[in-house]
């Protein structure tokens, strides 16, 4: 179970102070330039997406592209991993495959 107290979450290092905006499932989030989508979502919500087969939150487990737990889709249909994809200003993502949206 994920910890719901996000006050315990903190960035260990901040490379850039510039704030950019991304959208996931039609919700806007602030990201720092250079950070991953996973970091943005974990800092804002504590999780990346909901599990497809049960009402569980998924947060990205391995942080290195091995566990397959942080898949998202770009608005153009490209599939990406939140743990290795840097947030880009204006990017729009969804947590379900486009054919389900």
ABEGO torsion letter per residue (X at the ends): XBBABAAABBBABBABABBBBBBBGGBBBBBBBGBBAAAAAAAAAGBABBBAABBBBBAEAAGAGAAGAABBBBAAGBBBBAAABBBBBGBBBBABBAAAX
